[in-house]
């Protein structure tokens, strides 16, 4: 019987990733590669060349090292969980001792850090949308059309990228998210993420104008993407940058950081992400979900629209305060609790 070789740390990393490529998405592989790369480089800097050199002390030293780098509890949790999963695989094929994975401590995430409260505030979002709709120089631009779809669908950045011209039904007022992994646009939850999401007429009008006046004609894999650049379908980075530019508060109010828009470098496409008040697509999604709930949409309906389960929405996305929940959601129903009394009876 052939014994398992004493792999180097780098060799063990590549073997694990190759093993997972048959069952995991490319985005997951990329994330694991990055986390494990940090560990491999640290191990090599410590003179740890082979997997047989690892022990409980070494693993604890690595976690101490990462804490010293100031990473968040959430980041450290993800890194250590990936490390543990990696070692479990190696223990199964007998490259490391069977008890080594149990020596990895995966820290818990404090409730205060598990949910990030940053989001595009609904009032800010509606002010931005109103500004875009009323400005003939900005109306229906890529930035504007993107913001409309992000806000009124609550979609993820990957979902927005999947959209083709044929997925937008202006007359019927909806967009359809479809899973197409074979042509490079998978949905986060595969076919379970497929859905049709209704849009208000005003948002459809904006997208119609974007298609007519601003969209660059492009074809990809026999498809016609909705959001395009000179290179074809807009990349995730392009969508992210458009979102940063679309959500800068100086578009509709004075800069909260005391800058002048005309001279601010953050208004340039390459520096838009550096603006302290601009928002990523994820923050727009968070604000959208909270706003949809505040508009009276039941949680289960919002969950279907944004492709998330109820517990995830309540824990991570729905950021209304207790007072807001009372005033905006429950107050209309309080009248149902009134009882009539006859003071003379």
Buried (B, 14 or more C-beta within 10 A) or exposed (E): EEEEEBBBBBBBBBBBBEEBEEEBBEEEBEBBBEBBEBBBEBBEEEEBEBBEBBBEEBBEBBBEBBEEEEBEBBBBBBBBBBBBBBBBBBBEEEBBBEEBBEBBEBBEBEEEEEBEEEBBBBEBBEBBBEBBBEEEEBBBBBBBBBBBBBBBBBBBBBBBBBBBEEBBBBEEBBBBBBBBEEEEBBBBBEEEBBBBBBBEEEBBBBBBBBBEEBBEEBEBEEBBBBBBBEEBBBEEEBBBBBBBBBBBBBBBEEBEEEBEEEEBEBBEEEBBBEBEBBBBBBBBBBBBBBBBBBEEBEBEEBBBBBBBEEEBBBEBBBBBEEEBBEEBBEEEEEEEEEEEEEEEE
